[in-house]
């Protein structure tokens, strides 16, 4: 695999580059092998090669795939993000987005929010994917007020709405106690006005928020001809942390 070819390069007189190491680290990350990703990242530094935001992103991606508590995953993620800061690499939204997504998937909304604000404080502009990543852990808790706050900030930055964020909003309204049916309907109409295409994921969450009958009416009023799916079951929606 990738590790074998990298190990064979030096004996063959070929000096690996940061890009070469990055490809190997990425392969280890995709396999969920944090130990090997960290090993090759350290080997790259020992070779006096300059790391990049991509190499740190790959290691954080590997950390996010490990089993462990929210605190353990969060500490690993923040540890590597701090190393990226100290290395002097140009921090970007992809790196921060990966870190925010990693801790958000554990349900640690507060840590995700803190990392998001650290990104903004450092002048890094997030895209809709990053905003969706920080919104999701709050959405799973049904905290639609926070999700709407994040949506307002995203709009103030002129960032285009996407189906990823619409899903997070509908999820928040569906998980709220009580459900925010009217807000879910308004969110659906707003997404159409912004040209966001309806897909199975957002439509399924709309059903969960407003019910199948009302969803059918909304689709008919919007002139959208497609079958109304069943709402995703509890097994398809992670419970709040």
SVG drawing of the C-alpha trace seen along z (x, -y; Angstrom):
<svg xmlns="http://www.w3.org/2000/svg" viewBox="-52 -40 72 42">
<polyline fill="none" stroke="black" stroke-width="0.4" points="0.0,0.0 0.9,-3.7 3.1,-3.0 5.2,-0.4 5.9,-2.7 6.9,-5.5 9.3,-3.2 10.8,-2.1 11.4,-5.6 14.6,-6.6 16.5,-3.4 15.7,-4.1 17.3,-7.5 13.9,-9.4 13.3,-11.9 9.7,-12.0 8.0,-15.4 5.4,-16.8 2.8,-15.9 4.0,-12.3 3.8,-12.0 0.5,-13.7 -0.9,-11.1 0.3,-8.3 -1.1,-10.0 -4.4,-10.5 -4.5,-6.8 -3.9,-5.9 -6.6,-8.3 -9.1,-6.8 -8.3,-3.4 -9.0,-4.8 -5.4,-4.0 -4.4,-7.0 -1.2,-5.3 0.2,-5.0 -1.0,-8.5 0.8,-10.0 3.9,-7.8 4.2,-9.1 3.5,-12.7 6.3,-12.5 8.6,-10.9 7.8,-13.8 8.9,-16.3 12.0,-14.3 12.9,-14.6 12.7,-18.4 9.8,-18.7 7.2,-21.5 3.8,-20.1 0.7,-21.6 -2.9,-22.2 -3.8,-19.1 -1.4,-16.8 -2.8,-18.0 -6.4,-17.7 -5.7,-14.1 -4.4,-13.2 -7.5,-14.9 -9.7,-12.9 -8.0,-9.7 -8.5,-10.8 -12.2,-11.3 -12.6,-7.7 -11.3,-6.3 -13.5,-4.7 -13.5,-6.5 -15.4,-9.0 -16.3,-12.5 -13.5,-13.9 -10.9,-11.5 -11.8,-12.3 -12.0,-16.0 -8.6,-16.1 -6.9,-14.2 -8.5,-16.6 -7.6,-19.7 -4.1,-18.4 -3.4,-18.1 -5.1,-21.4 -2.8,-23.1 0.2,-21.4 -1.0,-22.9 -1.2,-26.3 2.3,-26.0 3.8,-24.8 2.9,-28.1 1.0,-26.5 -1.7,-28.6 -4.9,-27.6 -7.9,-27.2 -11.6,-26.3 -11.0,-22.7 -8.7,-22.1 -11.1,-23.8 -14.1,-22.2 -12.6,-18.7 -11.8,-19.5 -15.3,-20.9 -16.9,-18.0 -14.8,-15.5 -15.9,-16.8 -19.4,-17.6 -20.0,-13.9 -19.3,-13.0 -22.1,-15.3 -19.8,-17.8 -21.6,-20.9 -19.8,-23.2 -16.3,-22.2 -17.4,-22.5 -18.8,-26.0 -15.5,-27.0 -13.4,-25.8 -15.8,-27.6 -15.3,-30.8 -11.5,-30.3 -11.6,-29.9 -13.5,-33.2 -11.2,-35.0 -8.2,-34.0 -9.8,-35.5 -10.5,-32.2 -13.7,-32.4 -15.9,-29.3 -18.0,-27.9 -21.5,-26.4 -20.0,-22.9 -18.3,-24.3 -21.4,-26.1 -23.4,-22.9 -20.8,-21.0 -21.1,-23.3 -24.9,-23.4 -25.5,-19.7 -24.6,-18.8 -27.0,-21.5 -29.6,-20.3 -29.5,-16.8 -30.3,-18.3 -33.3,-20.1 -31.6,-23.5 -33.2,-25.3 -32.5,-28.7 -28.7,-28.1 -29.0,-26.7 -31.0,-29.7 -28.3,-31.9 -25.7,-30.1 -27.9,-30.4 -28.2,-34.2 -24.4,-34.6 -23.9,-32.6 -26.3,-34.8 -24.6,-37.9 -21.4,-36.7 -23.0,-36.2 -22.5,-32.4 -24.8,-30.6 -27.3,-28.2 -26.8,-24.5 -28.7,-21.3 -26.3,-20.3 -27.3,-23.3 -31.0,-23.0 -30.8,-19.4 -29.3,-20.7 -32.1,-23.3 -34.9,-20.8 -33.3,-18.3 -33.3,-21.0 -37.0,-21.7 -37.9,-18.0 -35.9,-17.2 -37.2,-20.2 -39.7,-19.8 -42.3,-20.7 -41.6,-20.3 -41.2,-23.6 -43.6,-22.8 -44.1,-26.4 -40.3,-27.1 -39.7,-23.9 -42.1,-24.9 -40.6,-28.4 -37.1,-26.8 -38.3,-24.7 -39.7,-27.7 -36.6,-29.7 -34.4,-26.9 -36.4,-26.8 -36.0,-30.6 -32.3,-30.2 -32.2,-27.5 -31.4,-24.6 -32.4,-21.4 -34.7,-19.0 -33.0,-15.6 -34.1,-12.5 -32.2,-13.5 -33.8,-16.9 -37.2,-15.7 -37.1,-12.9 -36.2,-15.3 -39.0,-17.6 -41.4,-14.7 -40.1,-14.1 -40.7,-17.8 -44.1,-18.4 -45.6,-14.9 -46.1,-13.1 -49.5,-14.7 -48.3,-18.3 -45.1,-17.5 -47.1,-16.3 -49.1,-19.6 -45.8,-21.6 -44.4,-19.7 -47.6,-20.1 -47.7,-23.9 -44.1,-24.2 -44.8,-22.3 -42.4,-19.5 -43.4,-16.1 -41.8,-13.4 -42.8,-10.7 -43.1,-11.6 -40.7,-9.4 -41.3,-8.1 -39.7,-9.9 -36.3,-8.5 -36.7,-6.3 -35.0,-6.9 -32.2,-4.6 -31.4,-7.0 -31.3,-10.1 -28.6,-10.2 -30.0,-11.0 -28.8,-14.2 -25.7,-13.9"/>
</svg>
